[in-house]
Every structure is written in structure tokens, then in C-alpha cells.
Amino acid sequence: MSTPRSDPAPVPPREPTRTSRGGVLPTLDDPVVAGASELVGGPAGRRLLVESRWWTPLRVCLLFAALTTLVFGFGAKEHCRSSGWVPNNMYFHACYSDVPPLYSGRGLNQGLFPYVHSDAVLAAHGVYSQVEYPVLTGMLMWVEAKLVPGDSKDPFTTYFDINLLFATAFLLGMVALTALTARRRPWDAALVALAPAVGLAMTINWDMLAVVLLAGAMYAWARDRPALTGVLLGLGTAAKLYPALMLLPLLLLGWRTRRLGPVGAVAGWGALTWFNCNIAFVLVNFEGWKEFYSLSQSRPAGFSSIWYVLQINGHGFTPLNTWASGLTVVLFLAIAVLALKAPRRPRLASLTFLVVAAFLLTNKVYSPQYLLWLVPLAALARPRWRDFWIWQAGELVHFFGIWLYLGQYADPKRGLGDTGYTWTVLAHVAGTLWLAGIIVRDILRPECDPVRADGLDDDPAGGVFDGAPDAGPAAVAEDRPAVPVAG
């Protein structure tokens, strides 16, 4: 049996890119930021004491996030806020949100508590569908509804504004957690804070709750707190299922480093937390609780999925659940092989990004707010402005394309047809594949990884994996006994 050894030979260090206190300066580390810095006097020097100023990297990133919310989260929705949440406004002015329609559509404006009422009771109130989201999201929807004043002149817009405040708080938390998880690279959180697609998508639905919970789980794991990681993952999964996908990278890296104990703790605490969030609703009204899971199973190909685009172009796949699930499993297996066979242990953020991206690309539906799921992971996995913005550009093309496509149902003369819409979806797919491909390249060639390139960091978000012995193929090859040669 071979003895696990340390990682293969470290990446040769490049030119210093850090301050005298060890923090990474983006003007020295990132070519795009370095080029842009020439407009204001050039890159900062290595002896710059950024940490001694009141405007620390974290505070600057939080300010950026606040500005993004003001310009894109609030400003881009102003037309709908002032003119009404009707199809012509929401589609052709790209200010669509699920929030106002579901305020009345799920009985929240009548004080109905999610999940607990039978279909007959809902119908008596003019409501014809259960809340179609996991329970923690439903609870957030209800809490926001309770905050709407009874004498509000426009309760729908008030409900939207309250959700915007919650989403802003979640964004600030996501930025702060990303900066803290990145450790000596806090400026990487500026990628999250300044992403225009984040500002545009953050108020479409309630996804920001799950996103900030996963960001919290990443931070907790980076600080070697597996129990807290599990609790946050359990809460995230109770808000949106995708945070549970982090368990696959944890399992793969735990196997490769022979450190499965903390991974088991995460899984155990996560399952217990999810169970406690759900059990009361299961017992009170199982039919209402399972609406999300039933819909996920029965729904057809949804807007912006690869399956929907293939369908409108004459290439349907049946049974769709089998095809979608099968392709997802194939991609997960490919990621597992990559994780176990790469020359050096991959970083946790890199594998988590790949797993979530694979799920999104093969899922039966791709709503425009789903891009939020990848943003903090992208900032940690590939902190390079060029690649991040190439991906964001594809998401922005899709963001405006989906509303114009839906607009054809309100006004066929102004809407976008199948061909144009197909190209906007392909822009989203191509952008995601581009960023995923670059991250795979970084895994196979660690010297290309911006985090590892200077030879000083291994895996800042890796927790117990950071600097851990690697039982990967390189270590096994070094330990294998030499084969005697006949003389």
C-alpha cells in the first residue's frame, strides 16, 4: 500500500503580486485590472499598505455591491415599479420579477401560510396552486408579505421593494463571505459585487437566500468548521436544492486526501438540518409540501434549457427525465474522474463550480436568475476579470433575450422569434462552457491557476484539504516500486 505524499512539486513562483502584508493586489495580479489602472496612475506598489486605510478591500467591495443594487437591482426595475407589473412592461423593459405576481397568486396578500392549506381551502380564496419552492424559500416569501403595511397604496410594489431589501442584504453577505473565504485575495469579491447580471437577476425570484447560504457554507468549510458547514448546507438545500451539490466535491476531495471524517460530519449535520426544516410541513400537509418535488419531476422542458431549444428546433427527447438525468450523471462522473486523476488535487471552489455548472446546463429548465448560483463560485474558482466577463456577457445576452422571447406572447410584432432566442440561449451555454473549460485547464495545469500561480497558496477555501497530503496519481506513481530489469 502506498503512503500518501504531499502534493506534486509546487508551481514555480512568478513575479510577486502581493502587498508587504501578504494580500494579493489585483493591479499586479490581473492583466485586465493592471491595464485599467493605467488610467489612474498605474498599478499599486508592493509596499502599499492597503490594510492601514479605512477603505479596506472588504468595505470597498461592499460599496460596489451597494452601487450595483442601486443601478441594476433598483434602477433597472423602476419602469415596472412606476408603470405596473404587466407583461408589456416586464418583458419589453426587462424588469420582470416573479415577486409581485406570486404575492397574490399564492395567497400571500391574504395572509395564507405556505404549504399548510389543502387545495380546496386555497381555491376558496381564489388561489389555484401551492407554493412551488422548498420550504425555507416559502417562509421567506411569507415573512416578506407580513411586512407589507395594511394601508399600502400599491402592495405589489411594496412587496417587491421589501424583497429587494432582503436581496440586497443577501448580496452584501455574499460579497463579504466571498472576500473572507478568499483569505489573502479579498479583492476577488469585487467580481461578485460589480457583476451587472447579479444586479439584474437578484430580484427575479428568491434565489439569493440559497446563494448566500452556500457562500456561508464555503466560508465555514474554509475555517475548518464542518458542523456549521453542514447546518448551512442543510438550510441552503431547504431553500433551493442545488447547495447539496457541494457534497460531491467534498466527497471526492475527502477521498483523495483520505480525510472523509469532516465530510461525513457535513453530510450528517446537513441532513439533520434539512429534516428539521421540513418535517413539520410534511406532517401537516404532505401534498402541499411535495409540490416542489412533484413539479420538478413532472414539468416538461422549460425555457432556456438545452432541451427546450432542441425541442423548438425540431429535436425533442423522450422520456425527458431519463435524458436529462442521464446526461447529468455522465458529467458528474467525468468531474469525478477529473478530481481523482488530476496531477494535483483540485481546489474545492473549482470542483464546486463545475458540478453546479454541469447541473445547470443539463437541467430541464434554466431561469435567468440561476446565474446567481455560479457567481461566488466563479469568483473563487477563476478570479480573472477577462474570463468572468466573457461568461457574464453570455448571461446578459440571454437575460435580455428571454424577455424579448416571452414578449412575443404579449406583442408578436415586437417579440423575439425562435431563431433569435436560440442564439441567446447558445450565448449563455457558450459562456458557461468557456469558463468551465478554463477551470478544467487550471486543474490539469495548476501553473495556470491564478490562486496557485505564485506558489504561496494551495486552496484557501479548502479547509482541511488546504495543504493536505495528496493521494492522487502522482503520489501513487512515486511510491510504486521499481520493476527490476533482467540483466
PyMOL commands that set and color helices and strands:
alter all, ss='L'
color gray80, all
select helices_A, chain A and resi 26-29+31-40+50-52+57-83+87-92+99-105+108-110+119-124+135-146+155-181+186-193+196-201+208-222+226-239+242-257+261-284+286-289+291-298+306-312+320-341+348-362+368-373+375-381+385-407+418-444+446-448+463-465+473-479
alter helices_A, ss='H'
color red, helices_A
deselect
rebuild
show_as cartoon
